[in-house]
Amino acid sequence: MPAGQDKYILSIQGMSKSFGRNRVLDKINLNLKPGTIMGLMGENGAGKSTMMKCLFGTYQKDEGTIILDGKEVNFSGPKDALENGVAMVHQELNQCLERSVTDNLFLGRYPKGTAGIIDEGRMRKEASDLFRKLGITVNLDQPMKYMSVSKRQMCEIAKAISYNSKIIVLDEPTSSLTAPEVAKLFKMMRQLKAQGISLIYISHKMDEIFDICDEVSVLRDGNLVMTKECKDTDMNELISAMVGRSLDNRFPPVDNTPGETILTVEHLSTKYEPHLQDISFDVKKGEIFGLYGLVGAGRTELLETIFGVRTRAAGRIYYNGKLMNFSSSREAMDHGFAMITEERKANGLFLKGDLVFNTTIANLNQYKTGPFLSDDKMTRATSHEIEVMHTKCMGPEDMISSLSGGNQQKVIIGKWLERAPKIFMMDDPTRGIDVGAKYEIYELIIKMAKEGTTVIVVSSEMPEILGITNRIGVMSNGRLAGIVNTKETDQEELLRLSAKYL
């Protein structure tokens, strides 16, 4: 063992990984101390996920060594890593949604009694004790499919903790959590740190990095370019390390000029839970209209109802002065509406398709030569969107599953841009995306608005919703609590409105 490595719980030395000619990791050296929280940052495609997959044995590294608690290890897969005290909570949750919370907690390791029968009483007691210890209130018998994304995420974190792990990797764990849930998670993380457990915290939210982490490491283009204690760095240095250049402001100037009213929603209510109740507002042509609120407030449901995928119980929607009654997303698309969903992997992507398929699938009629689809037209359109969106990939023929989450999101946006939408609805479009890519998407949103596209954007990040919008509608428990002019409001007013009907 190299001198001094015994003071680390985890030491990655000289790790490299290539896919064909593409070198994704280049001699990475990363050291994690016991009982510390290390932030791991980098643009999408920088190599963070690949490094973690090499650690967990999902990928086999090309070279380098991994030393865990003084011993060299090479895990055969995530199960092997778990059994050796290394756990990971993924951003994209992989759970058995038809099964209960307790079942998901014990998947693959059901405790059995003397007769070889699963000991359900022990399962319930251990699950109950664990959630009580963590301060999480949850119905142990509830199927996961009926739980919010935030609750499911907290359950996955509890599962990782239940393995008595020495190291827990958290990949964007707060992307779907409310502010109180983030506070609860951070309290939990500090408790684990006090017990000597080490955590690797992957996040694009720099304020969280400075709030919870002791150290921060930055990857750029497969190289580890910085490791510093958080108290010895600042946001500007982090951004420069991540993107290789300085960003003077987190948000570009919002200099669009909204026109006349183009969309009017009157007394909208929905039939099924979670209910929307008597919502009325209007949006102008070329406006960036934000929707803010706590998770579960009804923001997503509102977009889905406008887009025709959720059943209305009452209310009317007018577009360009004409009454609209969309019964499907196809009807909405035919009238110039587009929508990016919150869960991109569940209902935004065809994971077994390439970039060409995912970019052109929503607009196939445009790529026909006579009655037949033109591969040449489809490839040219995809190449154009790759260039416009600055998507990191080898080419249009890449499988969408090979791209990082942020680059997958760029492909989704590019798909809708090919339709030149008039009303573009975006549900948390920068969730899980790095600061450089976020800025590019902000610029794109503002550019679209200046060209006359109306953008309705949902965001869980308060600085973002205040940084890129003209007006903000605040949702609270299925109701519209108020509409404010962005330049005349602040975080305190948004929080007050979001709690209005709780």
Secondary structure, 3 states (H helix, E strand, C coil): CCCCHHHCCEEEEEEEEEECCEEEEEEEEEEECCCCEEEEEECCCCCHHHHHHHHHCCCCCCEEEEEECCEECCCCCHHHHHHCCEEEECCCCCCCCCCEHHHHHHCCCCCECCCCCECHHHHHHHHHHHHHHHCCCCCCCCEHHHCCHHHHHHHHHHHHHHCCCCEEEEECCCCCCCHHHHHHHHHHHHHHHHCCCEEEEECCCHHHHHHHCCEEEEEECCEEEEEEEHHHCCHHHHHHHHHCCCCCCCCCCCCCCCCCEEEEEEEEEECCCCCCCCEEEEEECCCEEEEECCCCCCHHHHHHHHCCCCCEEEEEEEECCEEECCCCHHHHHHCCEEEECCCHHHHCCCCCCEHHHHHHHHHHHHHEECCEECHHHHHHHHHHHHHHHCCCCCCCCCEHHHCCHHHHHHHHHHHHHCCCCCEEEEECCCCCCCHHHHHHHHHHHHHHHHCCCEEEEECCCHHHHHHCCCEEEEEECCEEEEEEEHHHCCHHHHHHHHCCCC
